[in-house]
Amino acid sequence: MSVPTDVHPTDSTRVGVTAARGFVASGVEAGLKEHGGRDVALVVNRGTRPASAGVFTSNRVAAAPVILTRAHLETATLTAVVLNSGGANACTGIEGAADASATAGRVAEILDVDSNHVGVCSTGMIGERLPMDILLAGVDGAAATLDAGPEAALAAADAIRTTDTVCKTIVVDGPVAPGEPVWCVGGMAKGAGMLAPGLATMLCVLTTDALISDEDAYNALTEAVRTTFNRTDSDGCMSTNDSVILLSSGDSGVCPGLTEFTETVREACGSLARQLIADAEGSSHDVDITIVGASDEVAGETVARAIARSNLVKTAIFGNDPNWGRIISEVGTVPESVAPYDPHEVDVSINGVMVCRSGGLGDSRDLVDMTAREVHILVDLHAGSHEVTLWTTDLTHDYVHENSAYSS
Amino acid sequence: MSVPTDVHPTDSTRVGVTAARGFVASGVEAGLKEHGGRDVALVVNRGTRPASAGVFTSNRVAAAPVILTRAHLETATLTAVVLNSGGANACTGIEGAADASATAGRVAEILDVDSNHVGVCSTGMIGERLPMDILLAGVDGAAATLDAGPEAALAAADAIRTTDTVCKTIVVDGPVAPGEPVWCVGGMAKGAGMLAPGLATMLCVLTTDALISDEDAYNALTEAVRTTFNRTDSDGCMSTNDSVILLSSGDSGVCPGLTEFTETVREACGSLARQLIADAEGSSHDVDITIVGASDEVAGETVARAIARSNLVKTAIFGNDPNWGRIISEVGTVPESVAPYDPHEVDVSINGVMVCRSGGLGDSRDLVDMTAREVHILVDLHAGSHEVTLWTTDLTHDYVHENSAYSS
């Protein structure tokens, strides 16, 4: 669950969304957040052979910027993304739609492109309109401070934080053939609450200097998201604003194979997803749930998600209690039509101790040490050869506090 | 959400499972519970024309007593149910199956019936075998103290408590035709944790002196459970031991119509379900979620359950925060194939204030008073004429504490 440092081959000059050639970014404080701090970010693709792709929440109550950006992607290649924290612009009616449109329009005007080349992402409270004068002034400020350096990438990552306690960025170098130039995928994300299925949390912008088509960008992105952000489930809640956008500049001149490109994007998304979980609201344990012996991937994922969403499992983990009864009880809630297995063959291990063997008592729960932040749950269904891992967190007093003490 | 007093036409001499003619019960302390208290209950049907029915957890990891009682019901009419707290006898392998069987056998021997006339229910920790010497001595004690009075019914209701803070009993009189004798449905239940779908929590024994067949008993019970216990969802977790058993003695001589009988059973189950929610672990609010304008019942129930299971909704309610964005966001997670509706037509009211109108901003959230224990959430999908109500609780520090501080 820790962020694998080997996928951070980042020197201090290559950070997040500006690591790939052809990108500039910025992050400024416009005044949208009650408690201050940066709140408007801009990422611009100056590459000559741009491509783009996006994956969005499957929530039917989609926020205005999601609807707008999805529509833009259908007609054009995005070359800029403007993002704000301090307000989700969700459930804000036709006024909210006009606000999102005006935000894209302002960026388009400054960059001298058609507005359907601009993506918009918002995060924050649902059901409140954005103060447009403040936001548009912030857009102007962001456009005036665009830069290709690492500070700009960090400022952008900072500006999209809500309850995130740290910035999340990543750079993953793609595999390089002898004599070829290097290329990479960089990115930033925000999460913290509403880490969920369908799509986790979240806003994420990925940039790359690989030379790819819109179609390959989309295929790589959807596949990468499927096994990373979509396998991240902190509290089972799916946001109205989830957006993952990939921009490529082509400026490396390298045209990687789709498989290589997909794996590089997957590594970047995987690292960002684990950074989100590690910083999820109020968590005291990072939990990976691995299902082996599943009949297929859907079976494994469904079982893993049932466990990840159980408040009884999550509170037990918070209490450092290897309560496997609560785990196998969740396994049992998955219908046989989805996950065929024999309940009398299921093994459950917690942190390497098989506390439940063949659906019954296994080794002593006293052998399980749960004091470390990382908790590993392994369930063997003995029903096939498929393996799925899903990441979640525990349910703590701090989670209840953060989500009850104020509106968000 | 409060227990409607008008369905408690109970004088102090008619309580719970002994209110109907023909039943005796008892509750004793055998020593199964770590902290003491009654832990073995027995309910015996002495009627001359007995019938029975049972509804059980749909969890595939069903406890030994569930498997046994389900099998008994397929071959015989139950005339006795023995229940214990202090251990679930779930995930205990063939030894656990033998333990459940031995428990039924001891009751059968004492009552001089075949053991397939005896139902067994257990509740408590999963994955530990019951101390059979203690349990069987408790069965002997329970059999020796069987009584038809109200104290016996209360002792039985007390003996099945785990983290329940109060006993849950009910008596509902059936409709009486002129000149006919009165008849009633009485019952007891335990809940507190694992209040969930598929079946709530829970152990419940209902008794009636109506004269009905096994088949009518089953039909009435499944229909009553569907709209009561199955619409009760405190924490989304489905137990391995959930059991609802109905015994009829026929001793009133009254043979009610199936509709009348079903409604009377439904009233009894509804009251017990609300008593369970009101005593759910750590809750500070009782919440009813009503979906109107649904295209059909499944649509309404699915939307209601999505809201009821959202930790973000539940923590907001704990914080007295009328956070409708979290509610409509959950509405949006339900696929259109299950619940057709237009997100731009959805209204959300909290405690009578329509805070979200037509999918957007409604009346001020400042108008909503959430200080009372009862919270009413009303969602109008404007997609049909069906209405569904589901009951849940908030997510509190006490819930986290009760489920993390010790193993259960």
Chai-1 contact restraints between the chains, C-beta under 6 A:
chainA,res_idxA,chainB,res_idxB,connection_type,confidence,min_distance_angstrom,max_distance_angstrom,comment,restraint_id
A,N59,B,G332,contact,1.0,0.0,6.0,A-B,restraint_1
A,N59,B,T333,contact,1.0,0.0,6.0,A-B,restraint_2
A,R60,B,G332,contact,1.0,0.0,6.0,A-B,restraint_3
A,R60,B,P343,contact,1.0,0.0,6.0,A-B,restraint_4
A,V61,B,I328,contact,1.0,0.0,6.0,A-B,restraint_5
A,V61,B,S329,contact,1.0,0.0,6.0,A-B,restraint_6
A,V61,B,G332,contact,1.0,0.0,6.0,A-B,restraint_7
A,V61,B,P343,contact,1.0,0.0,6.0,A-B,restraint_8
A,C91,B,I328,contact,1.0,0.0,6.0,A-B,restraint_9
A,C91,B,G359,contact,1.0,0.0,6.0,A-B,restraint_10
A,C91,B,G360,contact,1.0,0.0,6.0,A-B,restraint_11
A,G93,B,G360,contact,1.0,0.0,6.0,A-B,restraint_12
A,I126,B,G325,contact,1.0,0.0,6.0,A-B,restraint_13
A,G127,B,G325,contact,1.0,0.0,6.0,A-B,restraint_14
A,G127,B,L361,contact,1.0,0.0,6.0,A-B,restraint_15
A,D235,B,N311,contact,1.0,0.0,6.0,A-B,restraint_16
A,C237,B,S310,contact,1.0,0.0,6.0,A-B,restraint_17
A,C237,B,L312,contact,1.0,0.0,6.0,A-B,restraint_18
A,M238,B,T333,contact,1.0,0.0,6.0,A-B,restraint_19
A,T240,B,S329,contact,1.0,0.0,6.0,A-B,restraint_20
A,S310,B,C237,contact,1.0,0.0,6.0,A-B,restraint_21
A,N311,B,D235,contact,1.0,0.0,6.0,A-B,restraint_22
A,L312,B,C237,contact,1.0,0.0,6.0,A-B,restraint_23
A,L312,B,N403,contact,1.0,0.0,6.0,A-B,restraint_24
A,T315,B,V400,contact,1.0,0.0,6.0,A-B,restraint_25
A,T315,B,N403,contact,1.0,0.0,6.0,A-B,restraint_26
A,T315,B,S404,contact,1.0,0.0,6.0,A-B,restraint_27
A,F318,B,S404,contact,1.0,0.0,6.0,A-B,restraint_28
A,G319,B,S404,contact,1.0,0.0,6.0,A-B,restraint_29
A,G319,B,A405,contact,1.0,0.0,6.0,A-B,restraint_30
A,D321,B,S407,contact,1.0,0.0,6.0,A-B,restraint_31
A,N323,B,S407,contact,1.0,0.0,6.0,A-B,restraint_32
A,G325,B,I126,contact,1.0,0.0,6.0,A-B,restraint_33
A,G325,B,G127,contact,1.0,0.0,6.0,A-B,restraint_34
A,I328,B,V61,contact,1.0,0.0,6.0,A-B,restraint_35
A,I328,B,C91,contact,1.0,0.0,6.0,A-B,restraint_36
A,S329,B,V61,contact,1.0,0.0,6.0,A-B,restraint_37
A,S329,B,T240,contact,1.0,0.0,6.0,A-B,restraint_38
A,G332,B,N59,contact,1.0,0.0,6.0,A-B,restraint_39
A,G332,B,R60,contact,1.0,0.0,6.0,A-B,restraint_40
A,G332,B,V61,contact,1.0,0.0,6.0,A-B,restraint_41
A,T333,B,N59,contact,1.0,0.0,6.0,A-B,restraint_42
A,T333,B,M238,contact,1.0,0.0,6.0,A-B,restraint_43
A,P343,B,R60,contact,1.0,0.0,6.0,A-B,restraint_44
A,P343,B,V61,contact,1.0,0.0,6.0,A-B,restraint_45
A,G359,B,C91,contact,1.0,0.0,6.0,A-B,restraint_46
A,G360,B,C91,contact,1.0,0.0,6.0,A-B,restraint_47
A,G360,B,G93,contact,1.0,0.0,6.0,A-B,restraint_48
A,L361,B,G127,contact,1.0,0.0,6.0,A-B,restraint_49
A,H397,B,H397,contact,1.0,0.0,6.0,A-B,restraint_50
A,H397,B,V400,contact,1.0,0.0,6.0,A-B,restraint_51
A,V400,B,T315,contact,1.0,0.0,6.0,A-B,restraint_52
A,V400,B,H397,contact,1.0,0.0,6.0,A-B,restraint_53
A,V400,B,V400,contact,1.0,0.0,6.0,A-B,restraint_54
A,N403,B,L312,contact,1.0,0.0,6.0,A-B,restraint_55
A,N403,B,T315,contact,1.0,0.0,6.0,A-B,restraint_56
A,S404,B,T315,contact,1.0,0.0,6.0,A-B,restraint_57
A,S404,B,F318,contact,1.0,0.0,6.0,A-B,restraint_58
A,S404,B,G319,contact,1.0,0.0,6.0,A-B,restraint_59
A,A405,B,G319,contact,1.0,0.0,6.0,A-B,restraint_60
A,S407,B,D321,contact,1.0,0.0,6.0,A-B,restraint_61
A,S407,B,N323,contact,1.0,0.0,6.0,A-B,restraint_62
